[in-house]
Amino acid sequence: MRVGIGYDVHAYGDGDHVTLGGVRIAHTRGVIAHSDGDVALHALCDALLGAMALGDIGEHFPDSDPRWKGADSRRFLRHCGALVQAQGWRFVNADLTILAQVPRVGPHRLLMRQNIADDLGVRIDCINVKATTTEELGALGRSEGLACQAIVLLAHGDIARQNGHDGH
């Protein structure tokens, strides 16, 4: 078994939406980022890469590479999911916590979970997405940006099959 933890944060900037969990959410601000700035998927990618001891998202998709300018972070997640399989690991579950005063995550949570499950090829009940505010404390509480923490559990293919879990 392997556990990975990821964290990502982006400041708000010009724009009319944010992307979270692959869902475009109308908002009064956008995020400052090289890609689409999806903190949920970036944190999840880092958790997956960390669990496999394969570095971090910046090593796989450097912001110095123009190929990733404005990139859809679901592409990053699918790449990380493929690495999990290629390394002989099976995805067990993920738990994500989005930290933001705004936008409200609740109305979009189910679609976020479905996007992540689809991209990783797992059942939706293997993915949890929740949100919290910081009670107006700090930069996130002042609505200067948003962040996400993610944790994943992976099992080696042989172990997962022995325990009756095939990752789907």
PyMOL commands that place a pseudoatom at each C-alpha (Angstrom):
pseudoatom trace, name=CA, resn=MET, resi=1, chain=A, elem=C, hetatm=0, pos=[0.000, 0.000, 0.000]
pseudoatom trace, name=CA, resn=ARG, resi=2, chain=A, elem=C, hetatm=0, pos=[1.118, 3.545, -0.697]
pseudoatom trace, name=CA, resn=VAL, resi=3, chain=A, elem=C, hetatm=0, pos=[-0.279, 6.887, 0.451]
pseudoatom trace, name=CA, resn=GLY, resi=4, chain=A, elem=C, hetatm=0, pos=[0.307, 10.191, -1.310]
pseudoatom trace, name=CA, resn=ILE, resi=5, chain=A, elem=C, hetatm=0, pos=[-0.527, 13.736, -0.278]
pseudoatom trace, name=CA, resn=GLY, resi=6, chain=A, elem=C, hetatm=0, pos=[-0.815, 16.708, -2.598]
pseudoatom trace, name=CA, resn=TYR, resi=7, chain=A, elem=C, hetatm=0, pos=[-1.415, 20.415, -2.155]
pseudoatom trace, name=CA, resn=ASP, resi=8, chain=A, elem=C, hetatm=0, pos=[-1.876, 23.248, -4.629]
pseudoatom trace, name=CA, resn=VAL, resi=9, chain=A, elem=C, hetatm=0, pos=[-2.771, 26.916, -4.338]
pseudoatom trace, name=CA, resn=HIS, resi=10, chain=A, elem=C, hetatm=0, pos=[-3.405, 29.651, -6.899]
pseudoatom trace, name=CA, resn=ALA, resi=11, chain=A, elem=C, hetatm=0, pos=[-4.047, 33.358, -6.497]
pseudoatom trace, name=CA, resn=TYR, resi=12, chain=A, elem=C, hetatm=0, pos=[-7.088, 34.949, -8.071]
pseudoatom trace, name=CA, resn=GLY, resi=13, chain=A, elem=C, hetatm=0, pos=[-6.528, 37.234, -11.045]
pseudoatom trace, name=CA, resn=ASP, resi=14, chain=A, elem=C, hetatm=0, pos=[-8.425, 38.463, -14.056]
pseudoatom trace, name=CA, resn=GLY, resi=15, chain=A, elem=C, hetatm=0, pos=[-11.072, 36.199, -15.491]
pseudoatom trace, name=CA, resn=ASP, resi=16, chain=A, elem=C, hetatm=0, pos=[-14.667, 35.106, -15.297]
pseudoatom trace, name=CA, resn=HIS, resi=17, chain=A, elem=C, hetatm=0, pos=[-14.371, 31.507, -14.063]
pseudoatom trace, name=CA, resn=VAL, resi=18, chain=A, elem=C, hetatm=0, pos=[-12.341, 28.992, -12.119]
pseudoatom trace, name=CA, resn=THR, resi=19, chain=A, elem=C, hetatm=0, pos=[-11.876, 25.342, -12.981]
pseudoatom trace, name=CA, resn=LEU, resi=20, chain=A, elem=C, hetatm=0, pos=[-12.171, 22.826, -10.151]
pseudoatom trace, name=CA, resn=GLY, resi=21, chain=A, elem=C, hetatm=0, pos=[-12.180, 19.082, -10.632]
pseudoatom trace, name=CA, resn=GLY, resi=22, chain=A, elem=C, hetatm=0, pos=[-12.492, 19.624, -14.363]
pseudoatom trace, name=CA, resn=VAL, resi=23, chain=A, elem=C, hetatm=0, pos=[-15.641, 21.745, -13.927]
pseudoatom trace, name=CA, resn=ARG, resi=24, chain=A, elem=C, hetatm=0, pos=[-15.740, 25.310, -15.249]
pseudoatom trace, name=CA, resn=ILE, resi=25, chain=A, elem=C, hetatm=0, pos=[-17.440, 27.420, -12.574]
pseudoatom trace, name=CA, resn=ALA, resi=26, chain=A, elem=C, hetatm=0, pos=[-18.574, 30.979, -13.287]
pseudoatom trace, name=CA, resn=HIS, resi=27, chain=A, elem=C, hetatm=0, pos=[-16.853, 33.393, -10.915]
pseudoatom trace, name=CA, resn=THR, resi=28, chain=A, elem=C, hetatm=0, pos=[-15.987, 37.067, -10.676]
pseudoatom trace, name=CA, resn=ARG, resi=29, chain=A, elem=C, hetatm=0, pos=[-12.272, 36.219, -10.918]
pseudoatom trace, name=CA, resn=GLY, resi=30, chain=A, elem=C, hetatm=0, pos=[-10.010, 33.722, -12.634]
pseudoatom trace, name=CA, resn=VAL, resi=31, chain=A, elem=C, hetatm=0, pos=[-6.770, 32.226, -11.340]
pseudoatom trace, name=CA, resn=ILE, resi=32, chain=A, elem=C, hetatm=0, pos=[-3.186, 33.118, -12.130]
pseudoatom trace, name=CA, resn=ALA, resi=33, chain=A, elem=C, hetatm=0, pos=[-1.682, 29.938, -13.555]
pseudoatom trace, name=CA, resn=HIS, resi=34, chain=A, elem=C, hetatm=0, pos=[0.253, 28.561, -16.501]
pseudoatom trace, name=CA, resn=SER, resi=35, chain=A, elem=C, hetatm=0, pos=[-2.322, 25.831, -17.179]
pseudoatom trace, name=CA, resn=ASP, resi=36, chain=A, elem=C, hetatm=0, pos=[-6.035, 26.095, -16.369]
pseudoatom trace, name=CA, resn=GLY, resi=37, chain=A, elem=C, hetatm=0, pos=[-5.100, 26.417, -12.676]
pseudoatom trace, name=CA, resn=ASP, resi=38, chain=A, elem=C, hetatm=0, pos=[-7.325, 23.570, -11.456]
pseudoatom trace, name=CA, resn=VAL, resi=39, chain=A, elem=C, hetatm=0, pos=[-6.046, 23.309, -7.871]
pseudoatom trace, name=CA, resn=ALA, resi=40, chain=A, elem=C, hetatm=0, pos=[-8.100, 20.168, -7.215]
pseudoatom trace, name=CA, resn=LEU, resi=41, chain=A, elem=C, hetatm=0, pos=[-6.588, 18.188, -10.081]
pseudoatom trace, name=CA, resn=HIS, resi=42, chain=A, elem=C, hetatm=0, pos=[-3.100, 19.583, -9.459]
pseudoatom trace, name=CA, resn=ALA, resi=43, chain=A, elem=C, hetatm=0, pos=[-3.224, 18.486, -5.814]
pseudoatom trace, name=CA, resn=LEU, resi=44, chain=A, elem=C, hetatm=0, pos=[-4.549, 15.083, -6.859]
pseudoatom trace, name=CA, resn=CYS, resi=45, chain=A, elem=C, hetatm=0, pos=[-1.777, 14.657, -9.446]
pseudoatom trace, name=CA, resn=ASP, resi=46, chain=A, elem=C, hetatm=0, pos=[0.827, 15.501, -6.816]
pseudoatom trace, name=CA, resn=ALA, resi=47, chain=A, elem=C, hetatm=0, pos=[-0.731, 12.971, -4.429]
pseudoatom trace, name=CA, resn=LEU, resi=48, chain=A, elem=C, hetatm=0, pos=[-0.632, 10.247, -7.099]
pseudoatom trace, name=CA, resn=LEU, resi=49, chain=A, elem=C, hetatm=0, pos=[2.936, 11.071, -8.114]
pseudoatom trace, name=CA, resn=GLY, resi=50, chain=A, elem=C, hetatm=0, pos=[4.005, 11.229, -4.478]
pseudoatom trace, name=CA, resn=ALA, resi=51, chain=A, elem=C, hetatm=0, pos=[2.500, 7.830, -3.695]
pseudoatom trace, name=CA, resn=MET, resi=52, chain=A, elem=C, hetatm=0, pos=[4.543, 6.341, -6.541]
pseudoatom trace, name=CA, resn=ALA, resi=53, chain=A, elem=C, hetatm=0, pos=[7.701, 8.314, -5.640]
pseudoatom trace, name=CA, resn=LEU, resi=54, chain=A, elem=C, hetatm=0, pos=[7.685, 9.929, -9.088]
pseudoatom trace, name=CA, resn=GLY, resi=55, chain=A, elem=C, hetatm=0, pos=[8.257, 13.541, -8.105]
pseudoatom trace, name=CA, resn=ASP, resi=56, chain=A, elem=C, hetatm=0, pos=[5.638, 16.217, -8.574]
pseudoatom trace, name=CA, resn=ILE, resi=57, chain=A, elem=C, hetatm=0, pos=[3.456, 17.805, -11.202]
pseudoatom trace, name=CA, resn=GLY, resi=58, chain=A, elem=C, hetatm=0, pos=[6.055, 20.491, -11.933]
pseudoatom trace, name=CA, resn=GLU, resi=59, chain=A, elem=C, hetatm=0, pos=[8.561, 17.840, -13.013]
pseudoatom trace, name=CA, resn=HIS, resi=60, chain=A, elem=C, hetatm=0, pos=[6.080, 16.173, -15.361]
pseudoatom trace, name=CA, resn=PHE, resi=61, chain=A, elem=C, hetatm=0, pos=[4.425, 19.370, -16.676]
pseudoatom trace, name=CA, resn=PRO, resi=62, chain=A, elem=C, hetatm=0, pos=[6.842, 22.290, -16.091]
pseudoatom trace, name=CA, resn=ASP, resi=63, chain=A, elem=C, hetatm=0, pos=[5.383, 25.779, -16.315]
pseudoatom trace, name=CA, resn=SER, resi=64, chain=A, elem=C, hetatm=0, pos=[8.423, 26.728, -18.384]
pseudoatom trace, name=CA, resn=ASP, resi=65, chain=A, elem=C, hetatm=0, pos=[7.150, 24.493, -21.210]
pseudoatom trace, name=CA, resn=PRO, resi=66, chain=A, elem=C, hetatm=0, pos=[4.834, 26.368, -23.601]
pseudoatom trace, name=CA, resn=ARG, resi=67, chain=A, elem=C, hetatm=0, pos=[2.980, 23.102, -24.391]
pseudoatom trace, name=CA, resn=TRP, resi=68, chain=A, elem=C, hetatm=0, pos=[1.203, 23.401, -21.047]
pseudoatom trace, name=CA, resn=LYS, resi=69, chain=A, elem=C, hetatm=0, pos=[0.103, 27.051, -21.417]
pseudoatom trace, name=CA, resn=GLY, resi=70, chain=A, elem=C, hetatm=0, pos=[-3.649, 27.035, -20.744]
pseudoatom trace, name=CA, resn=ALA, resi=71, chain=A, elem=C, hetatm=0, pos=[-3.671, 23.208, -20.683]
pseudoatom trace, name=CA, resn=ASP, resi=72, chain=A, elem=C, hetatm=0, pos=[-6.682, 21.271, -19.411]
pseudoatom trace, name=CA, resn=SER, resi=73, chain=A, elem=C, hetatm=0, pos=[-5.568, 19.692, -16.125]
pseudoatom trace, name=CA, resn=ARG, resi=74, chain=A, elem=C, hetatm=0, pos=[-7.688, 16.622, -16.836]
pseudoatom trace, name=CA, resn=ARG, resi=75, chain=A, elem=C, hetatm=0, pos=[-4.930, 15.748, -19.309]
pseudoatom trace, name=CA, resn=PHE, resi=76, chain=A, elem=C, hetatm=0, pos=[-2.445, 15.842, -16.419]
pseudoatom trace, name=CA, resn=LEU, resi=77, chain=A, elem=C, hetatm=0, pos=[-4.679, 13.611, -14.306]
pseudoatom trace, name=CA, resn=ARG, resi=78, chain=A, elem=C, hetatm=0, pos=[-5.103, 11.034, -17.078]
pseudoatom trace, name=CA, resn=HIS, resi=79, chain=A, elem=C, hetatm=0, pos=[-1.308, 10.940, -17.468]
pseudoatom trace, name=CA, resn=CYS, resi=80, chain=A, elem=C, hetatm=0, pos=[-0.839, 10.346, -13.726]
pseudoatom trace, name=CA, resn=GLY, resi=81, chain=A, elem=C, hetatm=0, pos=[-3.531, 7.654, -13.768]
pseudoatom trace, name=CA, resn=ALA, resi=82, chain=A, elem=C, hetatm=0, pos=[-1.718, 5.903, -16.615]
pseudoatom trace, name=CA, resn=LEU, resi=83, chain=A, elem=C, hetatm=0, pos=[1.510, 6.010, -14.591]
pseudoatom trace, name=CA, resn=VAL, resi=84, chain=A, elem=C, hetatm=0, pos=[-0.290, 4.332, -11.670]
pseudoatom trace, name=CA, resn=GLN, resi=85, chain=A, elem=C, hetatm=0, pos=[-1.297, 1.448, -13.925]
pseudoatom trace, name=CA, resn=ALA, resi=86, chain=A, elem=C, hetatm=0, pos=[2.079, 1.258, -15.681]
pseudoatom trace, name=CA, resn=GLN, resi=87, chain=A, elem=C, hetatm=0, pos=[3.841, 0.958, -12.309]
pseudoatom trace, name=CA, resn=GLY, resi=88, chain=A, elem=C, hetatm=0, pos=[1.598, -1.980, -11.307]
pseudoatom trace, name=CA, resn=TRP, resi=89, chain=A, elem=C, hetatm=0, pos=[-0.405, 0.000, -8.734]
pseudoatom trace, name=CA, resn=ARG, resi=90, chain=A, elem=C, hetatm=0, pos=[-4.166, 0.105, -8.357]
pseudoatom trace, name=CA, resn=PHE, resi=91, chain=A, elem=C, hetatm=0, pos=[-6.065, 3.168, -7.274]
pseudoatom trace, name=CA, resn=VAL, resi=92, chain=A, elem=C, hetatm=0, pos=[-8.039, 2.563, -4.070]
pseudoatom trace, name=CA, resn=ASN, resi=93, chain=A, elem=C, hetatm=0, pos=[-9.465, 5.982, -3.199]
pseudoatom trace, name=CA, resn=ALA, resi=94, chain=A, elem=C, hetatm=0, pos=[-8.898, 9.731, -3.068]
pseudoatom trace, name=CA, resn=ASP, resi=95, chain=A, elem=C, hetatm=0, pos=[-10.132, 12.398, -0.696]
pseudoatom trace, name=CA, resn=LEU, resi=96, chain=A, elem=C, hetatm=0, pos=[-9.881, 16.064, -1.737]
pseudoatom trace, name=CA, resn=THR, resi=97, chain=A, elem=C, hetatm=0, pos=[-10.530, 19.163, 0.358]
pseudoatom trace, name=CA, resn=ILE, resi=98, chain=A, elem=C, hetatm=0, pos=[-10.946, 22.442, -1.514]
pseudoatom trace, name=CA, resn=LEU, resi=99, chain=A, elem=C, hetatm=0, pos=[-10.183, 25.510, 0.611]
pseudoatom trace, name=CA, resn=ALA, resi=100, chain=A, elem=C, hetatm=0, pos=[-11.931, 28.669, -0.601]
pseudoatom trace, name=CA, resn=GLN, resi=101, chain=A, elem=C, hetatm=0, pos=[-14.335, 31.335, 0.574]
pseudoatom trace, name=CA, resn=VAL, resi=102, chain=A, elem=C, hetatm=0, pos=[-15.766, 31.474, -2.963]
pseudoatom trace, name=CA, resn=PRO, resi=103, chain=A, elem=C, hetatm=0, pos=[-16.941, 29.986, -5.236]
pseudoatom trace, name=CA, resn=ARG, resi=104, chain=A, elem=C, hetatm=0, pos=[-19.323, 27.572, -3.581]
pseudoatom trace, name=CA, resn=VAL, resi=105, chain=A, elem=C, hetatm=0, pos=[-18.292, 23.997, -4.398]
pseudoatom trace, name=CA, resn=GLY, resi=106, chain=A, elem=C, hetatm=0, pos=[-21.410, 22.112, -3.289]
pseudoatom trace, name=CA, resn=PRO, resi=107, chain=A, elem=C, hetatm=0, pos=[-23.443, 22.493, -6.496]
pseudoatom trace, name=CA, resn=HIS, resi=108, chain=A, elem=C, hetatm=0, pos=[-20.519, 21.162, -8.569]
pseudoatom trace, name=CA, resn=ARG, resi=109, chain=A, elem=C, hetatm=0, pos=[-19.240, 18.390, -6.304]
pseudoatom trace, name=CA, resn=LEU, resi=110, chain=A, elem=C, hetatm=0, pos=[-20.938, 15.456, -8.044]
pseudoatom trace, name=CA, resn=LEU, resi=111, chain=A, elem=C, hetatm=0, pos=[-19.648, 16.460, -11.489]
pseudoatom trace, name=CA, resn=MET, resi=112, chain=A, elem=C, hetatm=0, pos=[-16.135, 16.941, -10.075]
pseudoatom trace, name=CA, resn=ARG, resi=113, chain=A, elem=C, hetatm=0, pos=[-16.239, 13.451, -8.575]
pseudoatom trace, name=CA, resn=GLN, resi=114, chain=A, elem=C, hetatm=0, pos=[-17.501, 12.002, -11.851]
pseudoatom trace, name=CA, resn=ASN, resi=115, chain=A, elem=C, hetatm=0, pos=[-14.798, 13.764, -13.908]
pseudoatom trace, name=CA, resn=ILE, resi=116, chain=A, elem=C, hetatm=0, pos=[-12.060, 12.463, -11.622]
pseudoatom trace, name=CA, resn=ALA, resi=117, chain=A, elem=C, hetatm=0, pos=[-13.499, 8.945, -11.566]
pseudoatom trace, name=CA, resn=ASP, resi=118, chain=A, elem=C, hetatm=0, pos=[-13.789, 8.933, -15.370]
pseudoatom trace, name=CA, resn=ASP, resi=119, chain=A, elem=C, hetatm=0, pos=[-10.229, 10.185, -15.851]
pseudoatom trace, name=CA, resn=LEU, resi=120, chain=A, elem=C, hetatm=0, pos=[-8.814, 7.577, -13.464]
pseudoatom trace, name=CA, resn=GLY, resi=121, chain=A, elem=C, hetatm=0, pos=[-11.076, 4.770, -14.668]
pseudoatom trace, name=CA, resn=VAL, resi=122, chain=A, elem=C, hetatm=0, pos=[-12.557, 4.094, -11.225]
pseudoatom trace, name=CA, resn=ARG, resi=123, chain=A, elem=C, hetatm=0, pos=[-15.993, 4.086, -9.644]
pseudoatom trace, name=CA, resn=ILE, resi=124, chain=A, elem=C, hetatm=0, pos=[-17.308, 7.408, -8.393]
pseudoatom trace, name=CA, resn=ASP, resi=125, chain=A, elem=C, hetatm=0, pos=[-17.538, 6.003, -4.854]
pseudoatom trace, name=CA, resn=CYS, resi=126, chain=A, elem=C, hetatm=0, pos=[-13.730, 5.899, -4.793]
pseudoatom trace, name=CA, resn=ILE, resi=127, chain=A, elem=C, hetatm=0, pos=[-13.600, 9.705, -5.029]
pseudoatom trace, name=CA, resn=ASN, resi=128, chain=A, elem=C, hetatm=0, pos=[-14.577, 12.195, -2.341]
pseudoatom trace, name=CA, resn=VAL, resi=129, chain=A, elem=C, hetatm=0, pos=[-14.589, 15.969, -2.828]
pseudoatom trace, name=CA, resn=LYS, resi=130, chain=A, elem=C, hetatm=0, pos=[-15.409, 18.339, -0.028]
pseudoatom trace, name=CA, resn=ALA, resi=131, chain=A, elem=C, hetatm=0, pos=[-14.867, 22.019, 0.633]
pseudoatom trace, name=CA, resn=THR, resi=132, chain=A, elem=C, hetatm=0, pos=[-14.306, 24.336, 3.518]
pseudoatom trace, name=CA, resn=THR, resi=133, chain=A, elem=C, hetatm=0, pos=[-13.692, 28.000, 4.051]
pseudoatom trace, name=CA, resn=THR, resi=134, chain=A, elem=C, hetatm=0, pos=[-10.931, 29.354, 6.218]
pseudoatom trace, name=CA, resn=GLU, resi=135, chain=A, elem=C, hetatm=0, pos=[-13.461, 31.382, 8.234]
pseudoatom trace, name=CA, resn=GLU, resi=136, chain=A, elem=C, hetatm=0, pos=[-12.167, 34.545, 6.534]
pseudoatom trace, name=CA, resn=LEU, resi=137, chain=A, elem=C, hetatm=0, pos=[-8.667, 34.041, 7.979]
pseudoatom trace, name=CA, resn=GLY, resi=138, chain=A, elem=C, hetatm=0, pos=[-5.506, 34.526, 5.924]
pseudoatom trace, name=CA, resn=ALA, resi=139, chain=A, elem=C, hetatm=0, pos=[-5.115, 35.046, 2.173]
pseudoatom trace, name=CA, resn=LEU, resi=140, chain=A, elem=C, hetatm=0, pos=[-7.660, 32.349, 1.305]
pseudoatom trace, name=CA, resn=GLY, resi=141, chain=A, elem=C, hetatm=0, pos=[-10.115, 33.818, 3.794]
pseudoatom trace, name=CA, resn=ARG, resi=142, chain=A, elem=C, hetatm=0, pos=[-9.714, 37.235, 2.174]
pseudoatom trace, name=CA, resn=SER, resi=143, chain=A, elem=C, hetatm=0, pos=[-10.641, 35.576, -1.151]
pseudoatom trace, name=CA, resn=GLU, resi=144, chain=A, elem=C, hetatm=0, pos=[-7.198, 36.223, -2.611]
pseudoatom trace, name=CA, resn=GLY, resi=145, chain=A, elem=C, hetatm=0, pos=[-7.069, 32.680, -4.004]
pseudoatom trace, name=CA, resn=LEU, resi=146, chain=A, elem=C, hetatm=0, pos=[-8.012, 29.086, -3.433]
pseudoatom trace, name=CA, resn=ALA, resi=147, chain=A, elem=C, hetatm=0, pos=[-6.246, 25.840, -2.578]
pseudoatom trace, name=CA, resn=CYS, resi=148, chain=A, elem=C, hetatm=0, pos=[-6.778, 22.105, -2.386]
pseudoatom trace, name=CA, resn=GLN, resi=149, chain=A, elem=C, hetatm=0, pos=[-5.368, 19.223, -0.382]
pseudoatom trace, name=CA, resn=ALA, resi=150, chain=A, elem=C, hetatm=0, pos=[-5.600, 15.674, -1.709]
pseudoatom trace, name=CA, resn=ILE, resi=151, chain=A, elem=C, hetatm=0, pos=[-4.720, 12.278, -0.318]
pseudoatom trace, name=CA, resn=VAL, resi=152, chain=A, elem=C, hetatm=0, pos=[-4.728, 9.001, -2.217]
pseudoatom trace, name=CA, resn=LEU, resi=153, chain=A, elem=C, hetatm=0, pos=[-4.331, 5.358, -1.358]
pseudoatom trace, name=CA, resn=LEU, resi=154, chain=A, elem=C, hetatm=0, pos=[-2.779, 2.957, -3.852]
pseudoatom trace, name=CA, resn=ALA, resi=155, chain=A, elem=C, hetatm=0, pos=[-2.395, -0.792, -3.530]
pseudoatom trace, name=CA, resn=HIS, resi=156, chain=A, elem=C, hetatm=0, pos=[-0.029, -2.932, -5.544]
pseudoatom trace, name=CA, resn=GLY, resi=157, chain=A, elem=C, hetatm=0, pos=[-1.942, -4.920, -8.144]
pseudoatom trace, name=CA, resn=ASP, resi=158, chain=A, elem=C, hetatm=0, pos=[-1.314, -8.281, -6.480]
pseudoatom trace, name=CA, resn=ILE, resi=159, chain=A, elem=C, hetatm=0, pos=[-2.377, -7.036, -3.044]
pseudoatom trace, name=CA, resn=ALA, resi=160, chain=A, elem=C, hetatm=0, pos=[-5.466, -5.306, -4.424]
pseudoatom trace, name=CA, resn=ARG, resi=161, chain=A, elem=C, hetatm=0, pos=[-6.635, -8.473, -6.168]
pseudoatom trace, name=CA, resn=GLN, resi=162, chain=A, elem=C, hetatm=0, pos=[-6.050, -10.564, -3.027]
pseudoatom trace, name=CA, resn=ASN, resi=163, chain=A, elem=C, hetatm=0, pos=[-8.279, -8.157, -1.102]
pseudoatom trace, name=CA, resn=GLY, resi=164, chain=A, elem=C, hetatm=0, pos=[-10.981, -8.268, -3.762]
pseudoatom trace, name=CA, resn=HIS, resi=165, chain=A, elem=C, hetatm=0, pos=[-10.373, -4.744, -5.059]
pseudoatom trace, name=CA, resn=ASP, resi=166, chain=A, elem=C, hetatm=0, pos=[-9.427, -4.272, -8.689]
pseudoatom trace, name=CA, resn=GLY, resi=167, chain=A, elem=C, hetatm=0, pos=[-9.319, -0.459, -8.624]
pseudoatom trace, name=CA, resn=HIS, resi=168, chain=A, elem=C, hetatm=0, pos=[-12.716, -0.096, -10.295]
for i in range(1, 168): cmd.bond("trace and resi %d" % i, "trace and resi %d" % (i + 1))
show_as sticks, trace
zoom trace
